[in-house]
Structures are given as structure tokens and as C-alpha cells.
């Protein structure tokens, strides 16, 4: 799939918007964003989804999981695991 430069910029803007959303939400949102993006990128690299789906899949996970306080490493690990296991459909 060929992606035009304008569409590429739009995809980058969406990814940045999601990252800023995670910063604004705080708590576990950053871990959720990172794990969801990583999982979506792995799906792209495995040729299961187009590159254009990465931000959409990340956003779906962020919409499903409410940010929770991070008090220690186990909280961060739990947030990461929840994001990796979240359904994306």
C-alpha cells in the first residue's frame, strides 16, 4: 500500500495527538499508549494490518482502558499487560 505524503503527515499528527492525550491523562495512560502502539506496530510488521491502522488500533485501546494510578513497577507492568491484551475491534 502506497501512502501519500499528505496522508503520512496526517497519520503522524494522529499519533502525536494520541501521545499528547496520554500525557494529559497521566497515570497509566502512557504505559497504555506505549503497549498499544507496540502491539499495533507488531501487527503491521506481521502484515496483519496496514500501517494506517496503527493509530486507530492504539486509540481503540486507549478508549477502552481508563488510566489508573501508577504507584510502583507492578502497577506499570499491569497497565502494560492490560493494554497488550485489550481487544482492538
matplotlib code that plots the C-alpha trace (Angstrom):
import matplotlib.pyplot as plt

x = [0.0, 1.4, 0.7, 0.8, 3.0, -0.1, -1.6, 1.6, 1.6, -2.0, -1.0, 1.9, -0.4, -2.8, -0.1, 1.2, -2.3, -2.6, 0.7, -0.3, -3.6, -1.6, 0.5, -2.6, -4.4, -1.4, -1.4, -1.2, -2.1, 1.5, 2.0, -1.3, -0.3, 3.2, 1.9, -1.0, 1.2, 3.8, 1.2, -0.3, 3.1, 3.8, 0.5, 1.7, 5.1, 3.4, 1.4, -1.9, -2.9, -1.9, 0.3, -2.7, -4.3, -1.7, -3.1, -6.7, -5.9, -3.9, -6.8, -9.3, -7.2, -6.9, -10.6, -11.2, -8.9, -9.2, -5.9, -5.1, -2.6, 1.0, 2.5, 5.2, 6.6, 3.9, 1.3, 3.1, 3.5, -0.1, -1.2, 1.1, -0.3, -3.9, -3.2, -1.5, -4.4, -7.2, -9.5, -9.0, -12.3]
y = [0.0, 3.4, 6.2, 9.8, 12.4, 14.3, 11.1, 10.3, 13.7, 13.1, 9.7, 11.3, 14.1, 11.5, 9.6, 12.8, 13.7, 10.3, 10.7, 14.1, 12.6, 10.1, 12.8, 14.9, 11.9, 10.9, 7.8, 4.6, 6.3, 6.5, 2.8, 2.0, 4.2, 2.6, -1.0, -0.5, 1.2, -1.6, -4.3, -2.5, -2.0, -5.7, -6.5, -4.2, -5.8, -9.2, -8.0, -8.4, -4.7, -1.8, 0.9, 3.3, 1.1, 1.6, 4.9, 3.6, 0.5, 2.4, 4.8, 2.0, 0.5, 3.9, 4.4, 1.0, 1.4, 4.1, 5.5, 4.1, 5.4, 4.1, 3.7, 1.1, -1.0, -3.7, -1.1, -0.1, -3.7, -4.4, -1.4, -2.6, -6.2, -4.9, -2.8, -5.7, -8.0, -5.4, -6.3, -4.0, -4.5]
z = [0.0, -1.0, 1.4, 0.1, 1.9, 3.0, 4.4, 6.1, 7.8, 8.9, 10.4, 12.2, 13.6, 14.9, 16.6, 18.2, 19.3, 21.0, 22.7, 24.0, 25.2, 27.2, 28.7, 29.6, 31.1, 33.2, 35.5, 33.4, 30.1, 28.9, 29.5, 27.8, 24.8, 24.5, 24.8, 22.4, 19.8, 20.2, 19.7, 16.7, 15.1, 15.6, 13.8, 10.9, 10.8, 10.7, 7.7, 9.6, 9.4, 7.2, 8.6, 8.5, 11.2, 13.9, 15.3, 15.1, 17.0, 19.6, 20.1, 20.5, 23.3, 25.0, 24.7, 26.4, 29.4, 32.0, 33.3, 36.8, 39.3, 38.9, 42.4, 41.6, 38.9, 39.3, 38.5, 35.3, 34.4, 34.9, 32.8, 30.0, 30.2, 30.1, 27.0, 25.2, 26.0, 25.2, 22.3, 19.3, 17.5]

ax = plt.figure().add_subplot(projection="3d")
ax.plot(x, y, z, "-o")
ax.set_aspect("equal")
plt.show()
